[in-house]
Amino acid sequence: MADDSKYAYAVARVRVLENRLLNKGQIDRMAEAPGAREALQVLGETDYGSAVGELEDVHHFEDLLAAELGRVYGEVRRFYPEPRLIEALAAKYDVHNLKVLLKAEGMGKEAGEDLLYPEVGNIPLAKLQVMFATEDFRDLPCHLREAVEEVRAGWGENPDPQLIDIVLDGALYRHIFTLIAPIPFLEEFFTHQANLINIKTFIRVQILKQDEDFLHRVLLKGGDIPGHLFHELLPEPLEALCDRLALSPYAQVVEEGLQEWQEKGRLTRLEKLADDFLLEFVRSHRHQPFGPQPLLGYLLAVENELKLIRIIMVGKLNHLPIEEIRERLRDVYV
Protein backbone atom coordinates (compact mmCIF):
# COMPACT_ATOMS: atom_id res chain seq x y z
CA MET A 1 0.00 0.00 0.00
CA ALA A 2 3.02 2.29 0.35
CA ASP A 3 3.20 2.97 -3.40
CA ASP A 4 -0.04 4.89 -3.80
CA SER A 5 0.93 5.95 -7.34
CA LYS A 6 -0.29 2.56 -8.57
CA TYR A 7 -3.82 3.86 -7.94
CA ALA A 8 -3.56 6.74 -10.42
CA TYR A 9 -5.29 4.99 -13.32
CA ALA A 10 -7.92 3.41 -11.06
CA VAL A 11 -8.76 6.76 -9.44
CA ALA A 12 -9.14 8.35 -12.88
CA ARG A 13 -11.57 5.58 -13.87
CA VAL A 14 -13.53 6.09 -10.66
CA ARG A 15 -13.88 9.81 -11.38
CA VAL A 16 -15.53 8.96 -14.69
CA LEU A 17 -17.85 6.41 -13.11
CA GLU A 18 -18.93 8.90 -10.43
CA ASN A 19 -20.46 11.04 -13.18
CA ARG A 20 -23.05 8.31 -13.76
CA LEU A 21 -24.37 8.38 -10.20
CA LEU A 22 -27.84 9.77 -9.63
CA ASN A 23 -28.01 13.25 -8.14
CA LYS A 24 -30.42 14.56 -5.54
CA GLY A 25 -32.72 16.08 -8.16
CA GLN A 26 -33.20 12.74 -9.89
CA ILE A 27 -33.88 10.97 -6.60
CA ASP A 28 -36.36 13.67 -5.61
CA ARG A 29 -38.21 13.30 -8.93
CA MET A 30 -38.52 9.56 -8.36
CA ALA A 31 -39.81 10.13 -4.83
CA GLU A 32 -42.37 12.68 -6.07
CA ALA A 33 -43.67 10.44 -8.86
CA PRO A 34 -47.33 9.46 -8.37
CA GLY A 35 -46.69 5.71 -8.57
CA ALA A 36 -44.15 2.94 -9.07
CA ARG A 37 -44.36 2.93 -12.86
CA GLU A 38 -43.85 6.67 -13.02
CA ALA A 39 -40.88 6.42 -10.66
CA LEU A 40 -39.33 3.81 -12.97
CA GLN A 41 -39.94 6.10 -15.93
CA VAL A 42 -37.87 8.78 -14.21
CA LEU A 43 -35.13 6.20 -13.60
CA GLY A 44 -35.34 5.23 -17.24
CA GLU A 45 -34.21 8.74 -18.22
CA THR A 46 -30.83 8.10 -16.56
CA ASP A 47 -28.00 5.65 -17.22
CA TYR A 48 -30.39 2.95 -15.99
CA GLY A 49 -32.46 3.45 -19.15
CA SER A 50 -31.64 0.21 -20.98
CA ALA A 51 -32.10 -1.88 -17.82
CA VAL A 52 -35.45 -0.25 -17.11
CA GLY A 53 -36.51 -0.90 -20.71
CA GLU A 54 -35.83 -4.62 -20.29
CA LEU A 55 -37.84 -4.87 -17.05
CA GLU A 56 -41.07 -6.69 -17.82
CA ASP A 57 -42.81 -6.17 -14.47
CA VAL A 58 -42.44 -3.21 -12.11
CA HIS A 59 -42.61 -5.65 -9.19
CA HIS A 60 -39.35 -7.25 -10.37
CA PHE A 61 -37.27 -4.10 -9.83
CA GLU A 62 -34.95 -6.05 -7.49
CA ASP A 63 -33.67 -7.92 -10.57
CA LEU A 64 -32.60 -4.58 -12.03
CA LEU A 65 -30.79 -3.58 -8.81
CA ALA A 66 -28.99 -6.92 -8.48
CA ALA A 67 -27.88 -6.78 -12.11
CA GLU A 68 -26.57 -3.23 -11.70
CA LEU A 69 -24.65 -4.15 -8.57
CA GLY A 70 -23.11 -7.13 -10.37
CA ARG A 71 -22.17 -4.95 -13.34
CA VAL A 72 -20.47 -2.36 -11.12
CA TYR A 73 -18.47 -4.89 -9.11
CA GLY A 74 -17.48 -6.69 -12.30
CA GLU A 75 -16.24 -3.46 -13.84
CA VAL A 76 -14.13 -2.31 -10.88
CA ARG A 77 -12.62 -5.77 -10.46
CA ARG A 78 -11.20 -5.47 -13.97
CA PHE A 79 -9.18 -2.30 -13.33
CA TYR A 80 -8.53 -1.98 -9.59
CA PRO A 81 -4.95 -2.81 -8.49
CA GLU A 82 -5.75 -3.82 -4.89
CA PRO A 83 -8.21 -6.77 -4.83
CA ARG A 84 -8.47 -6.79 -1.03
CA LEU A 85 -10.62 -3.68 -0.95
CA ILE A 86 -13.17 -5.15 -3.34
CA GLU A 87 -13.05 -8.51 -1.55
CA ALA A 88 -13.73 -6.80 1.79
CA LEU A 89 -16.73 -4.90 0.43
CA ALA A 90 -18.12 -7.88 -1.50
CA ALA A 91 -17.78 -10.31 1.41
CA LYS A 92 -21.19 -9.36 2.78
CA TYR A 93 -22.78 -10.74 -0.39
CA ASP A 94 -20.99 -14.06 0.08
CA VAL A 95 -22.31 -14.12 3.64
CA HIS A 96 -25.82 -13.28 2.47
CA ASN A 97 -25.78 -16.23 0.08
CA LEU A 98 -24.28 -18.52 2.73
CA LYS A 99 -27.09 -17.56 5.12
CA VAL A 100 -29.72 -18.30 2.50
CA LEU A 101 -28.17 -21.66 1.60
CA LEU A 102 -27.78 -22.66 5.25
CA LYS A 103 -31.37 -21.75 6.08
CA ALA A 104 -32.62 -23.64 3.03
CA GLU A 105 -30.56 -26.68 3.98
CA GLY A 106 -31.82 -26.54 7.55
CA MET A 107 -35.41 -26.40 6.39
CA GLY A 108 -34.91 -29.09 3.76
CA LYS A 109 -35.89 -26.91 0.81
CA GLU A 110 -34.31 -25.31 -2.24
CA ALA A 111 -32.85 -21.82 -1.95
CA GLY A 112 -34.84 -19.58 -4.26
CA GLU A 113 -35.18 -15.92 -5.07
CA ASP A 114 -33.45 -14.85 -1.84
CA LEU A 115 -30.16 -15.59 -3.65
CA LEU A 116 -30.07 -12.09 -5.07
CA TYR A 117 -26.36 -11.68 -5.66
CA PRO A 118 -25.00 -14.32 -8.05
CA GLU A 119 -22.58 -11.88 -9.70
CA VAL A 120 -21.44 -9.70 -6.79
CA GLY A 121 -19.74 -11.82 -4.15
CA ASN A 122 -16.17 -13.08 -4.29
CA ILE A 123 -17.32 -16.70 -4.54
CA PRO A 124 -19.49 -17.62 -7.55
CA LEU A 125 -22.94 -18.71 -6.48
CA ALA A 126 -22.64 -21.93 -8.47
CA LYS A 127 -19.49 -22.82 -6.52
CA LEU A 128 -21.27 -22.21 -3.20
CA GLN A 129 -24.11 -24.48 -4.30
CA VAL A 130 -21.62 -27.24 -5.17
CA MET A 131 -20.08 -26.89 -1.71
CA PHE A 132 -23.46 -27.53 -0.10
CA ALA A 133 -24.27 -30.39 -2.46
CA THR A 134 -20.97 -32.12 -1.65
CA GLU A 135 -20.75 -30.90 1.97
CA ASP A 136 -17.19 -29.79 1.24
CA PHE A 137 -16.40 -26.26 2.45
CA ARG A 138 -12.59 -26.35 2.25
CA ASP A 139 -12.45 -23.58 -0.35
CA LEU A 140 -14.24 -21.03 1.83
CA PRO A 141 -12.09 -18.38 3.58
CA CYS A 142 -11.18 -19.75 7.02
CA HIS A 143 -13.51 -17.56 9.13
CA LEU A 144 -16.49 -18.25 6.88
CA ARG A 145 -15.70 -21.97 6.72
CA GLU A 146 -15.50 -22.19 10.51
CA ALA A 147 -18.84 -20.37 10.81
CA VAL A 148 -20.61 -22.65 8.33
CA GLU A 149 -19.22 -25.74 10.04
CA GLU A 150 -20.18 -24.40 13.47
CA VAL A 151 -23.77 -23.81 12.37
CA ARG A 152 -24.12 -27.20 10.68
CA ALA A 153 -22.53 -29.04 13.62
CA GLY A 154 -24.89 -27.34 16.08
CA TRP A 155 -28.09 -28.22 14.28
CA GLY A 156 -30.60 -30.31 16.11
CA GLU A 157 -34.00 -31.28 14.85
CA ASN A 158 -35.06 -27.63 14.64
CA PRO A 159 -32.28 -25.44 13.16
CA ASP A 160 -32.37 -21.86 14.46
CA PRO A 161 -32.30 -19.23 11.66
CA GLN A 162 -31.30 -16.58 14.20
CA LEU A 163 -28.21 -18.60 15.13
CA ILE A 164 -27.19 -18.63 11.47
CA ASP A 165 -27.36 -14.82 11.31
CA ILE A 166 -25.43 -14.36 14.56
CA VAL A 167 -22.61 -16.76 13.69
CA LEU A 168 -22.22 -15.61 10.09
CA ASP A 169 -22.31 -11.90 10.96
CA GLY A 170 -19.52 -12.38 13.48
CA ALA A 171 -17.48 -14.35 10.97
CA LEU A 172 -17.99 -11.66 8.31
CA TYR A 173 -16.23 -8.98 10.33
CA ARG A 174 -13.41 -11.28 11.40
CA HIS A 175 -12.92 -12.05 7.71
CA ILE A 176 -13.07 -8.39 6.68
CA PHE A 177 -10.50 -7.24 9.23
CA THR A 178 -8.18 -10.04 8.12
CA LEU A 179 -8.45 -8.80 4.53
CA ILE A 180 -7.86 -5.10 5.16
CA ALA A 181 -5.06 -5.15 7.75
CA PRO A 182 -2.97 -3.04 7.85
CA ILE A 183 -4.71 -0.37 5.73
CA PRO A 184 -5.56 2.46 8.19
CA PHE A 185 -8.33 4.11 6.16
CA LEU A 186 -10.17 0.83 5.58
CA GLU A 187 -9.71 -0.20 9.20
CA GLU A 188 -11.21 3.12 10.31
CA PHE A 189 -14.18 2.75 7.96
CA PHE A 190 -15.03 -0.81 8.99
CA THR A 191 -14.50 0.06 12.68
CA HIS A 192 -17.11 2.82 12.30
CA GLN A 193 -19.40 0.36 10.52
CA ALA A 194 -19.03 -2.26 13.26
CA ASN A 195 -19.60 0.36 15.97
CA LEU A 196 -22.82 1.54 14.33
CA ILE A 197 -24.08 -2.02 13.90
CA ASN A 198 -23.34 -2.71 17.58
CA ILE A 199 -25.20 0.44 18.62
CA LYS A 200 -28.25 -0.57 16.57
CA THR A 201 -27.99 -4.13 17.88
CA PHE A 202 -27.81 -2.95 21.49
CA ILE A 203 -30.89 -0.76 21.06
CA ARG A 204 -32.87 -3.66 19.59
CA VAL A 205 -31.70 -6.00 22.35
CA GLN A 206 -32.93 -3.49 24.93
CA ILE A 207 -36.25 -2.94 23.17
CA LEU A 208 -36.84 -6.71 22.93
CA LYS A 209 -35.67 -7.16 26.57
CA GLN A 210 -33.10 -9.80 25.66
CA ASP A 211 -30.63 -10.89 28.32
CA GLU A 212 -26.91 -10.26 28.76
CA ASP A 213 -25.91 -13.61 27.29
CA PHE A 214 -27.79 -12.85 24.07
CA LEU A 215 -26.17 -9.40 23.89
CA HIS A 216 -22.72 -10.98 24.19
CA ARG A 217 -23.49 -13.34 21.32
CA VAL A 218 -24.70 -10.68 18.89
CA LEU A 219 -22.13 -7.90 19.45
CA LEU A 220 -19.51 -7.73 16.70
CA LYS A 221 -15.86 -7.80 17.67
CA GLY A 222 -14.66 -5.32 15.04
CA GLY A 223 -15.73 -2.08 16.76
CA ASP A 224 -13.74 -0.07 19.26
CA ILE A 225 -16.64 0.84 21.57
CA PRO A 226 -15.90 -1.56 24.45
CA GLY A 227 -18.37 -4.41 24.77
CA HIS A 228 -18.54 -3.88 28.53
CA LEU A 229 -20.12 -0.44 27.93
CA PHE A 230 -23.14 -2.08 26.29
CA HIS A 231 -23.35 -4.70 29.05
CA GLU A 232 -23.24 -2.00 31.74
CA LEU A 233 -26.04 -0.09 30.00
CA LEU A 234 -28.32 -3.08 29.45
CA PRO A 235 -30.34 -2.61 32.67
CA GLU A 236 -30.42 1.19 32.24
CA PRO A 237 -32.99 3.29 30.32
CA LEU A 238 -32.15 3.73 26.64
CA GLU A 239 -31.47 7.42 27.28
CA ALA A 240 -28.33 6.39 29.17
CA LEU A 241 -26.79 5.37 25.84
CA CYS A 242 -27.04 8.99 24.68
CA ASP A 243 -25.15 10.16 27.77
CA ARG A 244 -22.37 7.58 27.40
CA LEU A 245 -21.86 8.35 23.70
CA ALA A 246 -22.36 12.13 23.96
CA LEU A 247 -18.70 12.82 23.15
CA SER A 248 -18.40 10.12 20.48
CA PRO A 249 -18.74 10.62 16.71
CA TYR A 250 -22.10 8.83 16.94
CA ALA A 251 -23.84 11.24 19.34
CA GLN A 252 -26.25 12.68 16.75
CA VAL A 253 -27.06 9.27 15.29
CA VAL A 254 -28.01 7.92 18.72
CA GLU A 255 -29.81 11.00 20.03
CA GLU A 256 -32.01 11.59 16.99
CA GLY A 257 -32.55 7.89 16.39
CA LEU A 258 -33.79 7.30 19.93
CA GLN A 259 -35.91 10.44 19.82
CA GLU A 260 -37.85 8.99 16.88
CA TRP A 261 -38.21 5.69 18.73
CA GLN A 262 -39.71 7.49 21.73
CA GLU A 263 -42.03 9.60 19.59
CA LYS A 264 -43.06 7.12 16.87
CA GLY A 265 -41.96 3.69 18.04
CA ARG A 266 -39.69 3.06 15.04
CA LEU A 267 -35.96 3.14 14.26
CA THR A 268 -36.13 4.39 10.68
CA ARG A 269 -34.16 7.55 11.42
CA LEU A 270 -31.50 5.62 13.32
CA GLU A 271 -30.91 3.45 10.25
CA LYS A 272 -30.84 6.49 7.96
CA LEU A 273 -28.42 8.45 10.13
CA ALA A 274 -26.08 5.48 10.49
CA ASP A 275 -25.95 5.09 6.70
CA ASP A 276 -25.46 8.84 6.24
CA PHE A 277 -22.60 8.81 8.78
CA LEU A 278 -20.68 6.21 6.78
CA LEU A 279 -21.43 7.94 3.47
CA GLU A 280 -20.16 11.27 4.83
CA PHE A 281 -17.03 9.58 6.18
CA VAL A 282 -16.05 8.27 2.74
CA ARG A 283 -17.28 11.39 0.95
CA SER A 284 -14.92 13.54 3.04
CA HIS A 285 -12.01 11.51 1.62
CA ARG A 286 -13.21 11.20 -1.99
CA HIS A 287 -10.79 13.79 -3.40
CA GLN A 288 -7.67 11.91 -2.36
CA PRO A 289 -5.61 11.67 -5.58
CA PHE A 290 -4.29 8.19 -4.78
CA GLY A 291 -5.13 5.32 -2.47
CA PRO A 292 -8.28 3.33 -1.72
CA GLN A 293 -10.49 6.23 -0.62
CA PRO A 294 -12.10 7.13 -3.98
CA LEU A 295 -13.05 3.54 -4.84
CA LEU A 296 -14.47 2.83 -1.39
CA GLY A 297 -16.51 6.01 -1.75
CA TYR A 298 -17.75 5.06 -5.20
CA LEU A 299 -18.79 1.51 -4.28
CA LEU A 300 -20.53 2.73 -1.13
CA ALA A 301 -22.23 5.41 -3.24
CA VAL A 302 -23.54 2.79 -5.68
CA GLU A 303 -24.87 0.63 -2.84
CA ASN A 304 -26.47 3.70 -1.29
CA GLU A 305 -28.02 4.66 -4.63
CA LEU A 306 -29.54 1.21 -5.07
CA LYS A 307 -30.89 1.42 -1.54
CA LEU A 308 -32.53 4.76 -2.37
CA ILE A 309 -34.17 3.27 -5.46
CA ARG A 310 -35.36 0.31 -3.38
CA ILE A 311 -36.84 2.58 -0.69
CA ILE A 312 -38.72 4.59 -3.31
CA MET A 313 -39.99 1.56 -5.23
CA VAL A 314 -41.12 -0.29 -2.10
CA GLY A 315 -42.82 2.87 -0.90
CA LYS A 316 -44.60 3.40 -4.21
CA LEU A 317 -45.71 -0.21 -4.47
CA ASN A 318 -47.12 0.01 -0.95
CA HIS A 319 -48.76 3.39 -1.64
CA LEU A 320 -46.87 5.21 1.11
CA PRO A 321 -47.23 9.00 1.23
CA ILE A 322 -44.41 10.94 -0.42
CA GLU A 323 -43.38 12.52 2.88
CA GLU A 324 -43.02 9.12 4.52
CA ILE A 325 -40.82 7.95 1.65
CA ARG A 326 -38.73 11.11 1.95
CA GLU A 327 -38.16 10.47 5.66
CA ARG A 328 -36.50 7.17 4.81
CA LEU A 329 -34.21 8.47 2.06
CA ARG A 330 -30.46 8.67 2.68
CA ASP A 331 -28.14 11.39 1.45
CA VAL A 332 -26.68 11.13 -2.03
CA TYR A 333 -22.94 10.92 -2.66
CA VAL A 334 -22.70 13.52 -5.44
C-alpha positions in Angstrom: 0.0 0.0 0.0 3.0 2.3 0.3 3.2 3.0 -3.4 0.0 4.9 -3.8 0.9 5.9 -7.3 -0.3 2.6 -8.6 -3.8 3.9 -7.9 -3.6 6.7 -10.4 -5.3 5.0 -13.3 -7.9 3.4 -11.1 -8.8 6.8 -9.4 -9.1 8.3 -12.9 -11.6 5.6 -13.9 -13.5 6.1 -10.7 -13.9 9.8 -11.4 -15.5 9.0 -14.7 -17.9 6.4 -13.1 -18.9 8.9 -10.4 -20.5 11.0 -13.2 -23.0 8.3 -13.8 -24.4 8.4 -10.2 -27.8 9.8 -9.6 -28.0 13.2 -8.1 -30.4 14.6 -5.5 -32.7 16.1 -8.2 -33.2 12.7 -9.9 -33.9 11.0 -6.6 -36.4 13.7 -5.6 -38.2 13.3 -8.9 -38.5 9.6 -8.4 -39.8 10.1 -4.8 -42.4 12.7 -6.1 -43.7 10.4 -8.9 -47.3 9.5 -8.4 -46.7 5.7 -8.6 -44.1 2.9 -9.1 -44.4 2.9 -12.9 -43.8 6.7 -13.0 -40.9 6.4 -10.7 -39.3 3.8 -13.0 -39.9 6.1 -15.9 -37.9 8.8 -14.2 -35.1 6.2 -13.6 -35.3 5.2 -17.2 -34.2 8.7 -18.2 -30.8 8.1 -16.6 -28.0 5.6 -17.2 -30.4 2.9 -16.0 -32.5 3.5 -19.2 -31.6 0.2 -21.0 -32.1 -1.9 -17.8 -35.5 -0.2 -17.1 -36.5 -0.9 -20.7 -35.8 -4.6 -20.3 -37.8 -4.9 -17.1 -41.1 -6.7 -17.8 -42.8 -6.2 -14.5 -42.4 -3.2 -12.1 -42.6 -5.6 -9.2 -39.4 -7.2 -10.4 -37.3 -4.1 -9.8 -34.9 -6.1 -7.5 -33.7 -7.9 -10.6 -32.6 -4.6 -12.0 -30.8 -3.6 -8.8 -29.0 -6.9 -8.5 -27.9 -6.8 -12.1 -26.6 -3.2 -11.7 -24.6 -4.2 -8.6 -23.1 -7.1 -10.4 -22.2 -5.0 -13.3 -20.5 -2.4 -11.1 -18.5 -4.9 -9.1 -17.5 -6.7 -12.3 -16.2 -3.5 -13.8 -14.1 -2.3 -10.9 -12.6 -5.8 -10.5 -11.2 -5.5 -14.0 -9.2 -2.3 -13.3 -8.5 -2.0 -9.6 -5.0 -2.8 -8.5 -5.8 -3.8 -4.9 -8.2 -6.8 -4.8 -8.5 -6.8 -1.0 -10.6 -3.7 -0.9 -13.2 -5.1 -3.3 -13.0 -8.5 -1.5 -13.7 -6.8 1.8 -16.7 -4.9 0.4 -18.1 -7.9 -1.5 -17.8 -10.3 1.4 -21.2 -9.4 2.8 -22.8 -10.7 -0.4 -21.0 -14.1 0.1 -22.3 -14.1 3.6 -25.8 -13.3 2.5 -25.8 -16.2 0.1 -24.3 -18.5 2.7 -27.1 -17.6 5.1 -29.7 -18.3 2.5 -28.2 -21.7 1.6 -27.8 -22.7 5.2 -31.4 -21.7 6.1 -32.6 -23.6 3.0 -30.6 -26.7 4.0 -31.8 -26.5 7.6 -35.4 -26.4 6.4 -34.9 -29.1 3.8 -35.9 -26.9 0.8 -34.3 -25.3 -2.2 -32.9 -21.8 -1.9 -34.8 -19.6 -4.3 -35.2 -15.9 -5.1 -33.5 -14.9 -1.8 -30.2 -15.6 -3.6 -30.1 -12.1 -5.1 -26.4 -11.7 -5.7 -25.0 -14.3 -8.0 -22.6 -11.9 -9.7 -21.4 -9.7 -6.8 -19.7 -11.8 -4.1 -16.2 -13.1 -4.3 -17.3 -16.7 -4.5 -19.5 -17.6 -7.5 -22.9 -18.7 -6.5 -22.6 -21.9 -8.5 -19.5 -22.8 -6.5 -21.3 -22.2 -3.2 -24.1 -24.5 -4.3 -21.6 -27.2 -5.2 -20.1 -26.9 -1.7 -23.5 -27.5 -0.1 -24.3 -30.4 -2.5 -21.0 -32.1 -1.6 -20.7 -30.9 2.0 -17.2 -29.8 1.2 -16.4 -26.3 2.4 -12.6 -26.4 2.3 -12.5 -23.6 -0.4 -14.2 -21.0 1.8 -12.1 -18.4 3.6 -11.2 -19.7 7.0 -13.5 -17.6 9.1 -16.5 -18.2 6.9 -15.7 -22.0 6.7 -15.5 -22.2 10.5 -18.8 -20.4 10.8 -20.6 -22.7 8.3 -19.2 -25.7 10.0 -20.2 -24.4 13.5 -23.8 -23.8 12.4 -24.1 -27.2 10.7 -22.5 -29.0 13.6 -24.9 -27.3 16.1 -28.1 -28.2 14.3 -30.6 -30.3 16.1 -34.0 -31.3 14.9 -35.1 -27.6 14.6 -32.3 -25.4 13.2 -32.4 -21.9 14.5 -32.3 -19.2 11.7 -31.3 -16.6 14.2 -28.2 -18.6 15.1 -27.2 -18.6 11.5 -27.4 -14.8 11.3 -25.4 -14.4 14.6 -22.6 -16.8 13.7 -22.2 -15.6 10.1 -22.3 -11.9 11.0 -19.5 -12.4 13.5 -17.5 -14.3 11.0 -18.0 -11.7 8.3 -16.2 -9.0 10.3 -13.4 -11.3 11.4 -12.9 -12.1 7.7 -13.1 -8.4 6.7 -10.5 -7.2 9.2 -8.2 -10.0 8.1 -8.4 -8.8 4.5 -7.9 -5.1 5.2 -5.1 -5.2 7.7 -3.0 -3.0 7.9 -4.7 -0.4 5.7 -5.6 2.5 8.2 -8.3 4.1 6.2 -10.2 0.8 5.6 -9.7 -0.2 9.2 -11.2 3.1 10.3 -14.2 2.7 8.0 -15.0 -0.8 9.0 -14.5 0.1 12.7 -17.1 2.8 12.3 -19.4 0.4 10.5 -19.0 -2.3 13.3 -19.6 0.4 16.0 -22.8 1.5 14.3 -24.1 -2.0 13.9 -23.3 -2.7 17.6 -25.2 0.4 18.6 -28.2 -0.6 16.6 -28.0 -4.1 17.9 -27.8 -2.9 21.5 -30.9 -0.8 21.1 -32.9 -3.7 19.6 -31.7 -6.0 22.3 -32.9 -3.5 24.9 -36.2 -2.9 23.2 -36.8 -6.7 22.9 -35.7 -7.2 26.6 -33.1 -9.8 25.7 -30.6 -10.9 28.3 -26.9 -10.3 28.8 -25.9 -13.6 27.3 -27.8 -12.9 24.1 -26.2 -9.4 23.9 -22.7 -11.0 24.2 -23.5 -13.3 21.3 -24.7 -10.7 18.9 -22.1 -7.9 19.4 -19.5 -7.7 16.7 -15.9 -7.8 17.7 -14.7 -5.3 15.0 -15.7 -2.1 16.8 -13.7 -0.1 19.3 -16.6 0.8 21.6 -15.9 -1.6 24.5 -18.4 -4.4 24.8 -18.5 -3.9 28.5 -20.1 -0.4 27.9 -23.1 -2.1 26.3 -23.4 -4.7 29.0 -23.2 -2.0 31.7 -26.0 -0.1 30.0 -28.3 -3.1 29.4 -30.3 -2.6 32.7 -30.4 1.2 32.2 -33.0 3.3 30.3 -32.2 3.7 26.6 -31.5 7.4 27.3 -28.3 6.4 29.2 -26.8 5.4 25.8 -27.0 9.0 24.7 -25.1 10.2 27.8 -22.4 7.6 27.4 -21.9 8.3 23.7 -22.4 12.1 24.0 -18.7 12.8 23.1 -18.4 10.1 20.5 -18.7 10.6 16.7 -22.1 8.8 16.9 -23.8 11.2 19.3 -26.2 12.7 16.7 -27.1 9.3 15.3 -28.0 7.9 18.7 -29.8 11.0 20.0 -32.0 11.6 17.0 -32.6 7.9 16.4 -33.8 7.3 19.9 -35.9 10.4 19.8 -37.8 9.0 16.9 -38.2 5.7 18.7 -39.7 7.5 21.7 -42.0 9.6 19.6 -43.1 7.1 16.9 -42.0 3.7 18.0 -39.7 3.1 15.0 -36.0 3.1 14.3 -36.1 4.4 10.7 -34.2 7.6 11.4 -31.5 5.6 13.3 -30.9 3.4 10.2 -30.8 6.5 8.0 -28.4 8.5 10.1 -26.1 5.5 10.5 -26.0 5.1 6.7 -25.5 8.8 6.2 -22.6 8.8 8.8 -20.7 6.2 6.8 -21.4 7.9 3.5 -20.2 11.3 4.8 -17.0 9.6 6.2 -16.0 8.3 2.7 -17.3 11.4 1.0 -14.9 13.5 3.0 -12.0 11.5 1.6 -13.2 11.2 -2.0 -10.8 13.8 -3.4 -7.7 11.9 -2.4 -5.6 11.7 -5.6 -4.3 8.2 -4.8 -5.1 5.3 -2.5 -8.3 3.3 -1.7 -10.5 6.2 -0.6 -12.1 7.1 -4.0 -13.1 3.5 -4.8 -14.5 2.8 -1.4 -16.5 6.0 -1.8 -17.8 5.1 -5.2 -18.8 1.5 -4.3 -20.5 2.7 -1.1 -22.2 5.4 -3.2 -23.5 2.8 -5.7 -24.9 0.6 -2.8 -26.5 3.7 -1.3 -28.0 4.7 -4.6 -29.5 1.2 -5.1 -30.9 1.4 -1.5 -32.5 4.8 -2.4 -34.2 3.3 -5.5 -35.4 0.3 -3.4 -36.8 2.6 -0.7 -38.7 4.6 -3.3 -40.0 1.6 -5.2 -41.1 -0.3 -2.1 -42.8 2.9 -0.9 -44.6 3.4 -4.2 -45.7 -0.2 -4.5 -47.1 0.0 -0.9 -48.8 3.4 -1.6 -46.9 5.2 1.1 -47.2 9.0 1.2 -44.4 10.9 -0.4 -43.4 12.5 2.9 -43.0 9.1 4.5 -40.8 8.0 1.7 -38.7 11.1 2.0 -38.2 10.5 5.7 -36.5 7.2 4.8 -34.2 8.5 2.1 -30.5 8.7 2.7 -28.1 11.4 1.5 -26.7 11.1 -2.0 -22.9 10.9 -2.7 -22.7 13.5 -5.4 
